[in-house]
Amino acid sequence: MTVINVFIFIGIIAAAISGSLVGMKKQLDLFGVICLGVATALGGGVLRDIMIGNLPPVALIQPIYFFVSLCTSLLTWLFYKKVTKLQNVIMISDAVGLGVFTAVGANAALTHHMNAPFLVVSMGVITGIGGGILRDLLAKDIPYVFRKEIYAIASIIGAMSLFITYDLVPHIISLYICLFVTFIIRVIAVKYNMNFPVFKTDMEISKDKEKGMQN
Protein backbone atom coordinates (compact mmCIF):
# COMPACT_ATOMS: atom_id res chain seq x y z
CA MET A 1 0.00 0.00 0.00
CA THR A 2 1.41 3.39 -1.04
CA VAL A 3 1.40 6.47 1.15
CA ILE A 4 -1.27 8.06 -1.04
CA ASN A 5 -3.56 5.08 -0.36
CA VAL A 6 -3.02 5.51 3.37
CA PHE A 7 -4.07 9.15 3.01
CA ILE A 8 -7.16 8.07 1.06
CA PHE A 9 -8.27 5.86 3.92
CA ILE A 10 -7.56 8.64 6.43
CA GLY A 11 -9.78 10.93 4.36
CA ILE A 12 -12.54 8.33 4.11
CA ILE A 13 -12.51 7.79 7.88
CA ALA A 14 -12.59 11.52 8.63
CA ALA A 15 -15.41 12.11 6.14
CA ALA A 16 -17.44 9.20 7.49
CA ILE A 17 -17.06 10.53 11.03
CA SER A 18 -18.17 13.97 9.86
CA GLY A 19 -21.26 12.61 8.15
CA SER A 20 -22.12 10.33 11.04
CA LEU A 21 -21.88 13.16 13.58
CA VAL A 22 -24.23 15.29 11.50
CA GLY A 23 -26.66 12.39 11.29
CA MET A 24 -26.58 11.89 15.04
CA LYS A 25 -27.13 15.59 15.71
CA LYS A 26 -30.15 15.39 13.38
CA GLN A 27 -31.39 12.44 15.47
CA LEU A 28 -31.39 9.98 12.58
CA ASP A 29 -31.61 6.27 13.36
CA LEU A 30 -28.58 4.00 12.95
CA PHE A 31 -29.33 3.29 9.30
CA GLY A 32 -29.65 7.00 8.57
CA VAL A 33 -26.38 7.76 10.36
CA ILE A 34 -24.58 5.07 8.34
CA CYS A 35 -26.05 6.35 5.07
CA LEU A 36 -24.94 9.89 5.86
CA GLY A 37 -21.46 8.70 6.82
CA VAL A 38 -21.05 6.62 3.66
CA ALA A 39 -22.46 9.40 1.45
CA THR A 40 -20.00 11.91 2.91
CA ALA A 41 -17.04 9.58 2.51
CA LEU A 42 -17.76 8.31 -1.00
CA GLY A 43 -20.22 10.76 -2.55
CA GLY A 44 -17.64 13.05 -4.16
CA GLY A 45 -15.80 10.19 -5.83
CA VAL A 46 -19.02 8.64 -7.13
CA LEU A 47 -20.16 11.97 -8.60
CA ARG A 48 -16.76 12.41 -10.28
CA ASP A 49 -16.78 8.94 -11.82
CA ILE A 50 -20.29 9.42 -13.19
CA MET A 51 -19.35 12.77 -14.73
CA ILE A 52 -16.20 11.49 -16.45
CA GLY A 53 -17.83 8.24 -17.54
CA ASN A 54 -15.72 6.01 -15.31
CA LEU A 55 -18.41 3.38 -14.73
CA PRO A 56 -19.07 1.57 -12.50
CA PRO A 57 -17.67 4.04 -9.93
CA VAL A 58 -14.46 3.04 -8.15
CA ALA A 59 -16.31 2.97 -4.82
CA LEU A 60 -18.45 0.10 -6.15
CA ILE A 61 -15.62 -1.79 -7.82
CA GLN A 62 -13.51 -1.65 -4.66
CA PRO A 63 -15.98 -2.27 -1.79
CA ILE A 64 -13.19 -1.88 0.79
CA TYR A 65 -13.92 1.86 0.70
CA PHE A 66 -17.58 1.21 1.52
CA PHE A 67 -16.79 -1.18 4.37
CA VAL A 68 -14.25 1.23 5.90
CA SER A 69 -16.80 4.05 5.90
CA LEU A 70 -19.50 1.67 7.20
CA CYS A 71 -17.32 0.50 10.11
CA THR A 72 -16.32 4.09 10.87
CA SER A 73 -19.96 5.14 11.09
CA LEU A 74 -20.75 2.24 13.41
CA LEU A 75 -17.80 3.06 15.67
CA THR A 76 -18.79 6.73 15.73
CA TRP A 77 -22.28 5.68 16.84
CA LEU A 78 -20.91 3.39 19.55
CA PHE A 79 -18.21 5.74 20.86
CA TYR A 80 -19.83 9.11 20.23
CA LYS A 81 -18.56 10.81 23.40
CA LYS A 82 -14.96 9.73 22.81
CA VAL A 83 -15.07 10.73 19.14
CA THR A 84 -16.31 14.24 19.92
CA LYS A 85 -13.25 14.78 22.12
CA LEU A 86 -10.95 14.29 19.11
CA GLN A 87 -11.95 17.43 17.24
CA ASN A 88 -8.36 18.49 16.46
CA VAL A 89 -7.48 15.04 15.14
CA ILE A 90 -10.65 14.99 13.06
CA MET A 91 -9.87 18.45 11.66
CA ILE A 92 -6.36 17.42 10.63
CA SER A 93 -7.64 14.18 9.13
CA ASP A 94 -10.36 16.09 7.29
CA ALA A 95 -7.75 18.45 5.83
CA VAL A 96 -5.70 15.44 4.70
CA GLY A 97 -8.84 13.97 3.18
CA LEU A 98 -9.66 17.17 1.33
CA GLY A 99 -6.15 17.22 -0.10
CA VAL A 100 -6.02 13.60 -1.18
CA PHE A 101 -9.58 13.58 -2.60
CA THR A 102 -8.76 16.71 -4.59
CA ALA A 103 -5.56 15.14 -5.90
CA VAL A 104 -7.23 11.85 -6.81
CA GLY A 105 -10.13 13.62 -8.50
CA ALA A 106 -7.96 15.87 -10.63
CA ASN A 107 -5.68 12.95 -11.48
CA ALA A 108 -8.68 10.84 -12.53
CA ALA A 109 -9.61 13.43 -15.15
CA LEU A 110 -6.05 13.52 -16.50
CA THR A 111 -5.71 9.74 -16.64
CA HIS A 112 -8.92 9.64 -18.68
CA HIS A 113 -7.31 12.03 -21.19
CA MET A 114 -9.38 15.03 -20.13
CA ASN A 115 -6.72 17.72 -20.18
CA ALA A 116 -8.78 20.92 -20.15
CA PRO A 117 -7.67 22.96 -17.10
CA PHE A 118 -11.20 23.87 -15.99
CA LEU A 119 -12.33 20.25 -16.22
CA VAL A 120 -9.34 18.94 -14.28
CA VAL A 121 -9.81 21.48 -11.50
CA SER A 122 -13.57 20.87 -11.43
CA MET A 123 -13.13 17.12 -11.00
CA GLY A 124 -10.67 17.73 -8.18
CA VAL A 125 -13.04 20.09 -6.40
CA ILE A 126 -16.10 17.86 -6.91
CA THR A 127 -14.22 14.91 -5.45
CA GLY A 128 -12.89 17.03 -2.58
CA ILE A 129 -16.10 18.73 -1.46
CA GLY A 130 -18.86 16.73 -3.16
CA GLY A 131 -19.37 14.35 -0.25
CA GLY A 132 -19.72 17.21 2.22
CA ILE A 133 -22.26 18.98 0.01
CA LEU A 134 -24.24 15.75 -0.39
CA ARG A 135 -24.15 15.26 3.41
CA ASP A 136 -25.58 18.70 4.09
CA LEU A 137 -28.25 18.43 1.40
CA LEU A 138 -29.41 15.08 2.80
CA ALA A 139 -29.47 16.67 6.27
CA LYS A 140 -31.46 19.64 4.91
CA ASP A 141 -28.72 22.14 5.73
CA ILE A 142 -27.10 24.85 3.62
CA PRO A 143 -23.83 23.18 2.51
CA TYR A 144 -21.03 24.00 4.93
CA VAL A 145 -18.68 25.03 2.11
CA PHE A 146 -21.10 27.83 1.15
CA ARG A 147 -21.34 29.46 4.53
CA LYS A 148 -18.21 29.05 6.61
CA GLU A 149 -14.42 28.93 6.34
CA ILE A 150 -12.10 28.55 3.37
CA TYR A 151 -12.72 25.00 2.17
CA ALA A 152 -13.52 24.90 -1.54
CA ILE A 153 -10.85 27.52 -2.30
CA ALA A 154 -8.20 25.26 -0.78
CA SER A 155 -9.37 22.48 -3.08
CA ILE A 156 -9.36 24.74 -6.14
CA ILE A 157 -5.81 25.96 -5.51
CA GLY A 158 -4.65 22.42 -4.79
CA ALA A 159 -6.14 21.11 -8.03
CA MET A 160 -4.53 23.96 -9.96
CA SER A 161 -1.14 23.08 -8.46
CA LEU A 162 -1.55 19.49 -9.66
CA PHE A 163 -2.44 20.59 -13.18
CA ILE A 164 0.51 22.98 -13.37
CA THR A 165 3.07 20.47 -12.10
CA TYR A 166 1.66 17.33 -13.75
CA ASP A 167 4.02 17.38 -16.74
CA LEU A 168 6.94 18.96 -14.88
CA VAL A 169 7.54 16.30 -12.23
CA PRO A 170 6.67 12.59 -11.87
CA HIS A 171 2.90 12.24 -11.66
CA ILE A 172 2.92 10.84 -8.12
CA ILE A 173 4.90 13.89 -6.97
CA SER A 174 2.28 16.20 -8.46
CA LEU A 175 -0.35 14.37 -6.41
CA TYR A 176 1.63 14.95 -3.23
CA ILE A 177 2.11 18.62 -4.14
CA CYS A 178 -1.65 18.98 -4.54
CA LEU A 179 -2.27 17.22 -1.23
CA PHE A 180 0.27 19.40 0.59
CA VAL A 181 -0.96 22.70 -0.89
CA THR A 182 -4.60 21.91 -0.14
CA PHE A 183 -3.79 20.68 3.36
CA ILE A 184 -1.70 23.72 4.30
CA ILE A 185 -4.29 26.22 3.05
CA ARG A 186 -7.08 24.42 4.90
CA VAL A 187 -5.16 24.17 8.19
CA ILE A 188 -4.10 27.83 8.05
CA ALA A 189 -7.69 28.88 7.38
CA VAL A 190 -8.92 26.94 10.43
CA LYS A 191 -6.06 28.04 12.70
CA TYR A 192 -6.55 31.73 11.97
CA ASN A 193 -10.34 31.55 11.57
CA MET A 194 -10.18 32.82 8.00
CA ASN A 195 -13.54 33.20 6.24
CA PHE A 196 -14.94 34.85 3.18
CA PRO A 197 -17.07 37.93 3.90
CA VAL A 198 -20.78 37.24 4.40
CA PHE A 199 -23.35 39.68 3.09
CA LYS A 200 -25.44 41.24 5.82
CA THR A 201 -28.49 43.45 5.60
CA ASP A 202 -28.67 46.77 7.45
CA MET A 203 -30.90 45.13 10.07
CA GLU A 204 -28.36 42.35 10.68
CA ILE A 205 -25.54 44.90 10.97
CA SER A 206 -27.57 46.84 13.56
CA LYS A 207 -28.19 43.64 15.54
CA ASP A 208 -24.47 42.85 15.52
CA LYS A 209 -23.69 46.35 16.79
CA GLU A 210 -26.26 45.99 19.58
CA LYS A 211 -24.73 42.68 20.64
CA GLY A 212 -21.28 44.27 20.63
CA MET A 213 -22.47 47.13 22.84
CA GLN A 214 -24.13 44.68 25.25
CA ASN A 215 -20.91 42.68 25.52
C-alpha positions in Angstrom: 0.0 0.0 0.0 1.4 3.4 -1.0 1.4 6.5 1.1 -1.3 8.1 -1.0 -3.6 5.1 -0.4 -3.0 5.5 3.4 -4.1 9.1 3.0 -7.2 8.1 1.1 -8.3 5.9 3.9 -7.6 8.6 6.4 -9.8 10.9 4.4 -12.5 8.3 4.1 -12.5 7.8 7.9 -12.6 11.5 8.6 -15.4 12.1 6.1 -17.4 9.2 7.5 -17.1 10.5 11.0 -18.2 14.0 9.9 -21.3 12.6 8.1 -22.1 10.3 11.0 -21.9 13.2 13.6 -24.2 15.3 11.5 -26.7 12.4 11.3 -26.6 11.9 15.0 -27.1 15.6 15.7 -30.2 15.4 13.4 -31.4 12.4 15.5 -31.4 10.0 12.6 -31.6 6.3 13.4 -28.6 4.0 13.0 -29.3 3.3 9.3 -29.6 7.0 8.6 -26.4 7.8 10.4 -24.6 5.1 8.3 -26.0 6.3 5.1 -24.9 9.9 5.9 -21.5 8.7 6.8 -21.0 6.6 3.7 -22.5 9.4 1.5 -20.0 11.9 2.9 -17.0 9.6 2.5 -17.8 8.3 -1.0 -20.2 10.8 -2.5 -17.6 13.1 -4.2 -15.8 10.2 -5.8 -19.0 8.6 -7.1 -20.2 12.0 -8.6 -16.8 12.4 -10.3 -16.8 8.9 -11.8 -20.3 9.4 -13.2 -19.3 12.8 -14.7 -16.2 11.5 -16.5 -17.8 8.2 -17.5 -15.7 6.0 -15.3 -18.4 3.4 -14.7 -19.1 1.6 -12.5 -17.7 4.0 -9.9 -14.5 3.0 -8.2 -16.3 3.0 -4.8 -18.5 0.1 -6.1 -15.6 -1.8 -7.8 -13.5 -1.7 -4.7 -16.0 -2.3 -1.8 -13.2 -1.9 0.8 -13.9 1.9 0.7 -17.6 1.2 1.5 -16.8 -1.2 4.4 -14.3 1.2 5.9 -16.8 4.0 5.9 -19.5 1.7 7.2 -17.3 0.5 10.1 -16.3 4.1 10.9 -20.0 5.1 11.1 -20.7 2.2 13.4 -17.8 3.1 15.7 -18.8 6.7 15.7 -22.3 5.7 16.8 -20.9 3.4 19.6 -18.2 5.7 20.9 -19.8 9.1 20.2 -18.6 10.8 23.4 -15.0 9.7 22.8 -15.1 10.7 19.1 -16.3 14.2 19.9 -13.3 14.8 22.1 -10.9 14.3 19.1 -11.9 17.4 17.2 -8.4 18.5 16.5 -7.5 15.0 15.1 -10.7 15.0 13.1 -9.9 18.5 11.7 -6.4 17.4 10.6 -7.6 14.2 9.1 -10.4 16.1 7.3 -7.7 18.4 5.8 -5.7 15.4 4.7 -8.8 14.0 3.2 -9.7 17.2 1.3 -6.2 17.2 -0.1 -6.0 13.6 -1.2 -9.6 13.6 -2.6 -8.8 16.7 -4.6 -5.6 15.1 -5.9 -7.2 11.8 -6.8 -10.1 13.6 -8.5 -8.0 15.9 -10.6 -5.7 13.0 -11.5 -8.7 10.8 -12.5 -9.6 13.4 -15.2 -6.0 13.5 -16.5 -5.7 9.7 -16.6 -8.9 9.6 -18.7 -7.3 12.0 -21.2 -9.4 15.0 -20.1 -6.7 17.7 -20.2 -8.8 20.9 -20.2 -7.7 23.0 -17.1 -11.2 23.9 -16.0 -12.3 20.2 -16.2 -9.3 18.9 -14.3 -9.8 21.5 -11.5 -13.6 20.9 -11.4 -13.1 17.1 -11.0 -10.7 17.7 -8.2 -13.0 20.1 -6.4 -16.1 17.9 -6.9 -14.2 14.9 -5.4 -12.9 17.0 -2.6 -16.1 18.7 -1.5 -18.9 16.7 -3.2 -19.4 14.3 -0.3 -19.7 17.2 2.2 -22.3 19.0 0.0 -24.2 15.7 -0.4 -24.2 15.3 3.4 -25.6 18.7 4.1 -28.3 18.4 1.4 -29.4 15.1 2.8 -29.5 16.7 6.3 -31.5 19.6 4.9 -28.7 22.1 5.7 -27.1 24.8 3.6 -23.8 23.2 2.5 -21.0 24.0 4.9 -18.7 25.0 2.1 -21.1 27.8 1.1 -21.3 29.5 4.5 -18.2 29.1 6.6 -14.4 28.9 6.3 -12.1 28.5 3.4 -12.7 25.0 2.2 -13.5 24.9 -1.5 -10.9 27.5 -2.3 -8.2 25.3 -0.8 -9.4 22.5 -3.1 -9.4 24.7 -6.1 -5.8 26.0 -5.5 -4.7 22.4 -4.8 -6.1 21.1 -8.0 -4.5 24.0 -10.0 -1.1 23.1 -8.5 -1.5 19.5 -9.7 -2.4 20.6 -13.2 0.5 23.0 -13.4 3.1 20.5 -12.1 1.7 17.3 -13.8 4.0 17.4 -16.7 6.9 19.0 -14.9 7.5 16.3 -12.2 6.7 12.6 -11.9 2.9 12.2 -11.7 2.9 10.8 -8.1 4.9 13.9 -7.0 2.3 16.2 -8.5 -0.4 14.4 -6.4 1.6 15.0 -3.2 2.1 18.6 -4.1 -1.6 19.0 -4.5 -2.3 17.2 -1.2 0.3 19.4 0.6 -1.0 22.7 -0.9 -4.6 21.9 -0.1 -3.8 20.7 3.4 -1.7 23.7 4.3 -4.3 26.2 3.1 -7.1 24.4 4.9 -5.2 24.2 8.2 -4.1 27.8 8.1 -7.7 28.9 7.4 -8.9 26.9 10.4 -6.1 28.0 12.7 -6.6 31.7 12.0 -10.3 31.5 11.6 -10.2 32.8 8.0 -13.5 33.2 6.2 -14.9 34.9 3.2 -17.1 37.9 3.9 -20.8 37.2 4.4 -23.4 39.7 3.1 -25.4 41.2 5.8 -28.5 43.5 5.6 -28.7 46.8 7.5 -30.9 45.1 10.1 -28.4 42.3 10.7 -25.5 44.9 11.0 -27.6 46.8 13.6 -28.2 43.6 15.5 -24.5 42.9 15.5 -23.7 46.4 16.8 -26.3 46.0 19.6 -24.7 42.7 20.6 -21.3 44.3 20.6 -22.5 47.1 22.8 -24.1 44.7 25.2 -20.9 42.7 25.5 
